[in-house]
Amino acid sequence: MAKSRGPGILHYPRLDTIMMVENFVWMNSGKFKKRALWESLPKQMMYQTYCVVFDYLQNSKKIKPDRDGFIVWTFKD
């Protein structure tokens, strides 16, 4: 029997992938909306995997969309 990976998630991101997205958002805070951010990442990834990373960053309060929908880095050390 196959092990369940969660509700509908096919590809969980690796730590280096999460860190790459974090760094890209931090360096480009306020420049991209969600889809354009994904399209501009230095490495390609499946959109579903990107959405898992994006949701994690939002839920951990590291990023949020501004009132115009641009993604901004909000995490403070």
C-alpha positions as semicolon CSV with decimal commas, in nm:
position;residue;x (nm);y (nm);z (nm)
1;M;0,000;0,000;0,000
2;A;0,134;0,344;-0,093
3;K;0,205;0,591;0,183
4;S;-0,023;0,897;0,185
5;R;0,154;1,229;0,127
6;G;-0,133;1,456;0,222
7;P;-0,449;1,591;0,067
8;G;-0,376;1,631;-0,303
9;I;-0,009;1,729;-0,269
10;L;0,205;1,548;-0,525
11;H;0,542;1,715;-0,470
12;Y;0,657;1,850;-0,137
13;P;0,930;2,111;-0,174
14;R;1,284;2,048;-0,055
15;L;1,448;2,286;0,190
16;D;1,673;2,438;-0,079
17;T;1,364;2,512;-0,289
18;I;1,191;2,687;0,001
19;M;1,506;2,890;0,071
20;M;1,538;2,986;-0,297
21;V;1,180;3,120;-0,301
22;E;1,232;3,301;0,032
23;N;1,550;3,468;-0,092
24;F;1,391;3,567;-0,423
25;V;1,090;3,724;-0,250
26;W;1,315;3,905;-0,002
27;M;1,531;4,046;-0,284
28;N;1,229;4,143;-0,496
29;S;0,977;4,247;-0,231
30;G;0,684;4,436;-0,380
31;K;0,783;4,381;-0,744
32;F;0,569;4,081;-0,842
33;K;0,222;3,941;-0,796
34;K;0,187;3,571;-0,711
35;R;0,191;3,420;-1,062
36;A;0,454;3,662;-1,199
37;L;0,674;3,578;-0,900
38;W;0,655;3,207;-0,987
39;E;0,733;3,281;-1,353
40;S;1,040;3,490;-1,252
41;L;1,204;3,245;-1,011
42;P;1,566;3,156;-1,095
43;K;1,476;2,784;-1,115
44;Q;1,160;2,633;-1,261
45;M;0,926;2,432;-1,043
46;M;0,577;2,294;-1,072
47;Y;0,311;2,553;-0,988
48;Q;0,160;2,316;-0,731
49;T;0,495;2,291;-0,549
50;Y;0,531;2,669;-0,563
51;C;0,184;2,706;-0,409
52;V;0,288;2,480;-0,118
53;V;0,592;2,705;-0,055
54;F;0,384;3,021;-0,102
55;D;0,120;2,900;0,147
56;Y;0,391;2,810;0,398
57;L;0,549;3,157;0,369
58;Q;0,210;3,325;0,410
59;N;0,106;3,109;0,706
60;S;0,439;3,174;0,879
61;K;0,384;3,549;0,826
62;K;0,699;3,590;0,616
63;I;0,513;3,729;0,314
64;K;0,180;3,887;0,236
65;P;0,017;4,056;-0,060
66;D;-0,021;4,432;-0,040
67;R;-0,353;4,595;-0,130
68;D;-0,264;4,581;-0,502
69;G;-0,169;4,211;-0,486
70;F;0,210;4,255;-0,496
71;I;0,395;4,012;-0,269
72;V;0,601;4,180;0,004
73;W;0,848;4,035;0,253
74;T;0,721;4,104;0,607
75;F;0,943;3,886;0,826
76;K;1,158;4,078;1,076
77;D;1,455;3,913;1,250
